[in-house]
Amino acid sequence: MTEILKDINEISNKFVNEIEKVSYVSGDEEIQQLLSENSLNQFLAITYSLNIPINEAKINNSDFEELGQLFGFDDTLENKARLMQMWISLGSALESLLQIFLGVYLRDYENSGWGKWDNFKLDETKEDLLKTLNELKEKEIITQKQKDTFKRDIKEYLKSKQETKHLTDLTLGNLINFYHSNNLWSEKDASEIRDKMDFIRESRNCVHSFKERYVGNWEELLDSLRFFAQVMLELLGRLPDVDDMLQYEMELKAEIEREYYSNYDYY
């Protein structure tokens, strides 16, 4: 457990370093705003929060089968609480990771048209829906207040289908669906990756009350942590290589400075 958390910390820091370089080279103000220092530090803070329940328990053994005993839990409620903490952090880290990667390819995401209805007759649909609402009101099946509420909700829903949802508004479920439906994973692994991401998403939802929620166990959490590290490495390998561009820029700046100071010394 401690070893994989150490790996996650190292990979996430490397991922952020590469993102910073790509953001700078992009020259795109909106991308740079999305991938700001604050946003990237937030991602690092989320990934680091995975360490907190383990650090508090002072684990000195990586044998996940004896993790409960290693924590020294007599109270199963405390055991469940630590599991919940880590699932919540892991789900948040996965959501942030998938968003940040799409931030690099923001224009491709926007041009994908994902979530939009194509060849949709908006005006005719609005007219027919309004006619139906008027008929329901006249037959006293719904009240005027209900009609107004339906009308507002329908208008907002139809509007959402006319444009691609902004990247910052995507939930983890949206992100998982986008990556899967746009074939961003290899065909061989796509279904397995989606299942594992959905498992993390469902486990993060353990915070919701009044519903039966599966919190999982330490072995499942460990497997999901390994999976998260693998996804980070996969996306890290897909980032544009901008090192040559940065090297050229540095050399060009140095050449300009040498020329400037050479002229300055001459005068």
C-alpha positions in Angstrom: 0.0 0.0 0.0 2.7 2.5 0.9 4.7 1.5 -2.2 1.9 2.2 -4.6 1.0 5.5 -2.9 4.7 6.5 -3.2 4.5 5.6 -6.9 1.3 7.7 -7.3 3.0 10.7 -5.7 5.9 10.4 -8.1 3.8 9.9 -11.2 1.4 12.7 -10.4 4.3 15.2 -9.9 5.8 14.1 -13.2 2.4 14.4 -14.9 1.9 18.0 -13.6 5.4 19.0 -14.7 4.7 17.8 -18.2 1.3 19.5 -18.2 2.9 22.8 -17.2 5.2 22.7 -20.2 2.5 21.8 -22.6 0.2 24.5 -21.2 3.0 27.1 -21.7 3.8 26.0 -25.2 0.1 26.0 -26.3 -0.1 29.8 -26.2 -3.9 29.3 -25.7 -5.1 31.6 -23.0 -8.1 29.5 -22.1 -6.1 26.3 -21.9 -3.5 28.1 -19.7 -6.3 29.3 -17.4 -7.7 25.8 -17.1 -4.3 24.3 -16.5 -3.2 27.0 -14.1 -0.8 26.5 -11.2 -3.8 26.6 -8.8 -5.6 23.8 -10.8 -2.5 21.6 -11.0 -1.7 22.1 -7.3 -5.3 21.1 -6.5 -4.8 17.9 -8.4 -1.6 17.2 -6.5 -3.4 17.9 -3.2 -6.1 15.4 -4.1 -3.6 12.7 -5.0 -1.6 13.4 -1.8 -4.8 13.1 0.3 -4.7 9.4 -0.5 -1.8 9.1 1.9 -3.5 10.7 4.9 -5.5 7.7 6.2 -2.5 5.5 5.8 -0.1 7.9 7.4 -2.4 8.4 10.4 -2.6 4.6 10.9 1.2 4.4 10.7 1.3 1.3 8.5 4.7 -0.5 8.5 3.7 -3.5 6.5 2.5 -3.7 2.9 0.5 -7.0 3.3 -3.0 -5.7 2.4 -4.6 -9.0 3.6 -3.8 -8.0 7.2 -4.4 -4.3 6.7 -7.3 -4.1 9.2 -5.2 -5.8 11.9 -2.3 -3.5 11.0 -4.5 -0.5 11.6 -5.3 -1.9 15.0 -9.0 -1.4 14.5 -11.3 -2.8 17.1 -14.1 -0.6 15.9 -15.3 -1.6 12.3 -16.8 1.9 12.0 -13.2 3.4 12.0 -12.1 0.8 9.4 -15.1 1.8 7.2 -14.4 5.5 7.7 -10.8 5.2 6.4 -11.9 3.1 3.4 -14.5 5.8 2.6 -11.9 8.5 2.9 -9.6 6.8 0.4 -12.4 6.0 -2.1 -13.6 9.6 -2.0 -10.0 10.9 -2.6 -9.4 8.3 -5.4 -12.6 9.1 -7.2 -11.8 12.8 -7.0 -8.2 12.2 -8.2 -9.5 10.2 -11.2 -12.0 12.9 -12.1 -9.3 15.6 -11.9 -6.9 13.5 -14.0 -9.3 12.9 -16.8 -10.4 16.6 -16.9 -6.8 17.9 -16.9 -5.8 15.6 -19.8 -8.8 16.9 -21.8 -7.7 20.4 -20.9 -4.6 19.9 -23.0 -6.8 18.9 -26.0 -9.5 21.4 -25.2 -10.2 22.4 -28.8 -10.5 18.8 -29.9 -13.0 18.2 -27.1 -15.0 21.2 -28.1 -15.0 20.2 -31.7 -16.1 16.6 -30.9 -19.7 17.8 -30.6 -20.1 15.3 -27.7 -23.5 15.4 -26.1 -25.1 17.5 -28.9 -28.1 16.4 -30.9 -27.4 16.5 -34.6 -30.1 17.1 -37.2 -32.6 18.0 -34.5 -35.6 20.1 -35.3 -35.5 22.4 -32.3 -38.3 24.9 -33.2 -40.8 22.2 -34.2 -40.1 20.3 -31.0 -40.5 23.4 -28.8 -43.8 24.2 -30.6 -45.2 20.7 -30.1 -44.1 20.5 -26.5 -45.7 23.9 -25.7 -48.9 22.8 -27.4 -49.0 19.6 -25.3 -48.4 21.6 -22.1 -51.2 24.0 -23.0 -53.5 21.0 -23.5 -52.6 19.5 -20.2 -53.3 22.8 -18.5 -56.7 23.2 -20.2 -57.7 19.7 -19.2 -56.6 20.6 -15.6 -54.2 17.7 -15.6 -51.4 20.1 -14.5 -51.6 23.5 -12.8 -50.2 26.7 -14.2 -47.3 26.5 -11.8 -46.5 23.0 -13.0 -46.8 24.1 -16.6 -44.3 27.0 -16.0 -41.9 24.6 -14.3 -42.1 22.0 -17.1 -41.6 24.8 -19.7 -38.5 26.1 -17.9 -37.0 22.6 -17.5 -37.7 21.7 -21.1 -36.1 24.9 -22.4 -33.0 24.3 -20.3 -32.7 20.7 -21.4 -33.1 21.5 -25.1 -30.5 24.2 -24.8 -28.0 21.8 -23.2 -28.4 19.6 -26.3 -27.5 22.4 -28.7 -23.9 22.7 -27.4 -21.1 20.6 -26.0 -21.0 20.9 -22.2 -18.0 22.9 -20.9 -15.1 20.8 -19.7 -15.4 22.2 -16.2 -19.0 21.0 -15.9 -18.2 17.4 -16.6 -18.7 14.9 -13.7 -16.7 11.7 -13.4 -19.6 9.8 -15.0 -19.6 12.2 -18.0 -15.8 11.9 -18.3 -15.9 8.1 -18.2 -18.6 8.0 -20.9 -16.7 10.5 -23.1 -13.4 8.6 -23.0 -15.2 5.4 -23.8 -17.6 6.6 -26.5 -14.7 8.4 -28.3 -12.5 5.3 -28.2 -9.7 6.9 -26.3 -8.7 3.6 -24.9 -7.4 0.6 -26.9 -10.2 -1.5 -28.2 -8.9 -4.6 -26.3 -8.9 -2.8 -22.9 -11.8 -0.4 -23.3 -14.5 -2.4 -21.5 -12.2 -3.4 -18.7 -11.1 0.2 -18.2 -14.6 1.5 -18.1 -15.7 -1.2 -15.6 -12.8 -0.3 -13.3 -13.5 3.4 -13.5 -17.2 2.8 -12.9 -16.2 0.8 -9.8 -14.2 3.7 -8.4 -17.0 6.1 -9.2 -19.6 3.9 -7.4 -17.3 3.4 -4.5 -16.8 7.2 -4.2 -20.6 7.5 -4.0 -20.4 5.8 -0.6 -20.9 9.3 0.9 -24.6 9.4 -0.1 -27.1 8.6 2.6 -30.3 6.5 2.5 -29.0 4.2 -0.3 -27.2 0.9 -0.1 -23.6 1.7 -0.9 -20.8 -0.8 -1.3 -17.6 0.5 0.4 -15.4 -2.3 -0.8 -12.4 -3.7 0.9 -8.7 -3.0 1.2 -7.7 -5.5 -1.5 -10.1 -3.9 -4.0 -8.9 -0.4 -3.0 -5.3 -1.5 -3.6 -6.2 -2.9 -7.1 -7.9 0.4 -7.9 -4.9 2.4 -6.7 -2.7 0.4 -9.0 -5.1 1.0 -11.8 -5.1 4.7 -11.2 -1.3 4.8 -11.4 -1.5 2.9 -14.7 -4.0 5.4 -16.2 -1.8 8.3 -15.2 1.2 6.6 -16.9 -1.0 6.0 -20.0 -2.1 9.6 -20.3 1.4 10.9 -19.5 2.6 9.0 -22.5 0.0 10.7 -24.7 1.0 14.2 -23.9 2.7 16.2 -26.6 6.5 16.2 -26.5 7.4 19.9 -26.3 11.0 19.6 -24.9 12.5 20.3 -28.3 10.4 23.5 -28.7 11.4 24.6 -25.2 15.0 23.9 -25.9 14.9 25.9 -29.1 13.2 28.8 -27.3 15.8 28.8 -24.6 18.7 28.8 -27.2 17.0 31.5 -29.1 16.6 33.7 -26.0 20.3 33.1 -25.1 21.4 34.1 -28.7 19.3 37.3 -28.5 20.8 38.2 -25.1 24.3 37.6 -26.4 23.7 39.8 -29.4 22.2 42.5 -27.3 25.0 42.6 -24.7 27.5 42.4 -27.6 26.1 45.5 -29.1 25.9 47.1 -25.6 29.6 46.5 -25.0 30.4 47.9 -28.4 28.8 51.3 -27.6 
